[in-house]
Amino acid sequence: MDVIDILGVPASPYTRKMLALMRYRQIPYRAIWGSHMDLPKGLLPPKIKLLPTVYLNTAEGKEAIVDSTPIIDRLEDLYKERVFDHRMRSYDF
C-alpha cells in the first residue's frame, strides 16, 4: 500500500478532516506542512490551489487532488476496507 502525501496546514479544518479520515481508515499517509507558495521538492501544484492537497500515486506519476469530498470519493474507490460514508447523516442510523 502506497503512502499518500497530504499537503496542508495544521490550523485548517479541512486538513484536519483528511488526517482524521486517514487515521480512521488506517491508510498510510505523510502530512506535509506547507502551502503551494513553497512546494516541497517532487510535488506538483494542483490545477486549483486549495488545501489540503492529496497526492495519489498513479501510473503517470503523482496526481494532485483538492476538495475534501472528491478526495474522500476517490479514497473510497481505492481503499475498500473501513468505508466511511460521508453522505450519511446521524438521523439515518
C-alpha positions as CSV (number, residue, x, y, z in Angstrom):
1,M,0.0,0.0,0.0
2,D,1.4,3.4,-1.1
3,V,1.9,6.2,1.4
4,I,-0.3,9.1,0.4
5,D,1.1,12.6,0.8
6,I,-1.2,15.3,2.2
7,L,-0.1,19.0,1.8
8,G,-1.9,21.2,4.3
9,V,-1.7,23.5,7.3
10,P,-2.3,22.4,10.9
11,A,-5.0,25.1,11.5
12,S,-7.1,24.1,8.5
13,P,-10.3,22.2,9.5
14,Y,-10.3,20.6,6.1
15,T,-6.7,19.3,6.5
16,R,-7.6,18.0,10.0
17,K,-10.7,16.3,8.4
18,M,-8.5,14.5,5.9
19,L,-5.9,13.4,8.5
20,A,-8.7,12.1,10.8
21,L,-10.2,10.2,7.9
22,M,-6.8,8.7,7.1
23,R,-6.3,7.6,10.7
24,Y,-9.8,6.2,10.9
25,R,-9.4,4.2,7.7
26,Q,-5.9,3.2,8.6
27,I,-4.5,4.4,5.3
28,P,-0.8,5.2,5.4
29,Y,-0.1,8.9,4.9
30,R,2.5,11.5,5.3
31,A,1.5,15.0,6.4
32,I,3.5,17.8,4.7
33,W,3.0,21.1,6.4
34,G,3.2,24.0,4.0
35,S,1.4,25.7,1.1
36,H,1.5,25.9,-2.7
37,M,3.7,29.1,-2.4
38,D,6.7,26.9,-1.5
39,L,6.0,23.4,-2.6
40,P,8.3,20.7,-1.4
41,K,10.5,19.1,-4.0
42,G,8.8,16.4,-6.1
43,L,5.3,17.7,-5.6
44,L,3.5,19.4,-8.5
45,P,1.0,22.2,-8.0
46,P,-2.7,21.2,-8.4
47,K,-4.8,22.9,-11.1
48,I,-6.7,24.7,-8.4
49,K,-4.6,25.7,-5.4
50,L,-6.6,24.6,-2.4
51,L,-5.6,22.9,0.9
52,P,-5.4,20.2,1.7
53,T,-4.0,18.7,-1.5
54,V,-3.7,15.0,-1.6
55,Y,-1.1,13.4,-3.9
56,L,-2.0,9.9,-5.1
57,N,0.4,7.6,-7.0
58,T,-0.8,6.7,-10.4
59,A,0.8,5.1,-13.5
60,E,1.7,8.6,-14.8
61,G,3.2,9.8,-11.5
62,K,1.7,11.7,-8.7
63,E,-1.8,13.2,-9.1
64,A,-2.8,16.2,-7.0
65,I,-6.4,16.2,-5.8
66,V,-8.1,19.0,-3.9
67,D,-11.5,19.5,-2.2
68,S,-12.3,17.0,0.6
69,T,-15.5,15.5,-1.0
70,P,-13.8,14.3,-4.2
71,I,-10.8,13.2,-2.2
72,I,-13.0,11.0,0.0
73,D,-14.8,9.6,-3.0
74,R,-11.5,8.7,-4.6
75,L,-10.2,7.1,-1.5
76,E,-13.4,5.1,-1.2
77,D,-12.7,3.6,-4.6
78,L,-9.1,2.8,-3.8
79,Y,-9.4,1.5,-0.3
80,K,-12.5,-0.7,0.3
81,E,-11.7,-1.5,3.9
82,R,-13.4,0.5,6.7
83,V,-15.5,2.5,4.3
84,F,-16.7,5.9,5.6
85,D,-19.9,7.2,4.0
86,H,-19.6,10.9,4.4
87,R,-23.1,11.4,3.0
88,M,-24.7,9.5,5.9
89,R,-26.4,11.8,8.4
90,S,-26.8,11.0,12.1
91,Y,-30.6,10.6,11.6
92,D,-30.0,7.8,9.0
93,F,-29.0,5.3,11.6
